């Protein structure tokens, strides 16, 4: 079953290739959505797909070089019709 999550990542997540890694990890997993930097140094993401694939994406982000995720805030939101996963 498809779900959609809104996630905000805190830590050392800007200027370290976080968005690039997210896009390159999400697409092969068949996930859709977007990722963007926020003014406060956090990174915001909406991601949609199978829950196991979303969990795998998050796991892969945690293992990225130079990326340090100190905290995440996540909530499930309504599924949308869209295609692709993009950096904004």
C-alpha positions in Angstrom: 0.0 0.0 0.0 1.3 3.4 -0.9 1.8 6.0 1.8 3.2 9.6 1.7 5.3 11.1 4.4 6.4 14.7 5.1 9.8 14.5 6.8 12.1 17.3 8.0 15.8 16.3 8.6 18.0 18.2 11.1 21.7 18.1 11.5 24.5 18.5 9.0 22.2 18.1 6.0 22.9 21.1 3.7 26.0 21.5 1.5 26.8 17.8 1.8 25.0 16.4 -1.2 21.9 15.4 0.8 19.4 16.3 -1.9 21.5 14.7 -4.7 21.7 11.5 -2.6 18.0 11.5 -1.9 17.1 11.8 -5.6 19.5 9.1 -6.6 18.3 6.8 -3.9 14.6 7.4 -4.3 14.2 7.0 -8.0 15.5 3.3 -8.2 13.1 2.5 -5.3 10.2 3.7 -7.3 9.5 6.5 -4.9 7.9 9.9 -5.9 8.0 13.3 -4.3 10.5 16.1 -3.7 13.3 17.3 -1.4 14.4 20.9 -0.7 16.6 22.9 1.6 15.0 25.1 4.2 16.1 28.6 5.4 17.0 27.2 8.9 19.5 24.7 7.7 17.1 21.7 7.7 16.0 19.7 4.7 12.3 19.1 4.0 11.0 16.1 2.0 7.7 14.6 0.9 8.1 11.1 -0.3 5.5 8.6 -1.5 5.6 4.9 -2.1 5.7 1.6 -0.3 6.6 2.0 3.4 9.5 -0.5 3.1 11.0 1.5 0.2 10.7 4.8 2.2 12.4 3.1 5.2 15.2 2.0 2.9 15.6 5.5 1.5 16.0 6.9 5.0 18.5 4.2 5.9 20.6 5.1 2.8 20.5 8.8 3.7 21.9 8.0 7.2 24.9 6.2 5.6 25.8 9.1 3.2 29.3 10.5 3.4 29.4 13.9 5.2 25.7 13.7 6.0 24.8 13.7 9.7 21.1 13.4 10.6 20.7 14.3 14.2 16.9 14.3 14.2 13.9 13.8 12.0 10.3 14.9 12.3 7.9 12.7 10.2 4.2 12.6 9.7 2.0 10.6 7.3 0.0 12.8 4.9 -2.5 12.2 2.1 -1.2 10.3 -1.0 -1.0 12.4 -4.2 -1.0 11.6 -7.9 2.5 12.4 -9.2 5.5 10.9 -11.0 9.2 11.2 -10.3 11.3 12.4 -7.4 12.9 15.8 -7.7 15.1 18.3 -5.8 13.5 21.7 -5.5 
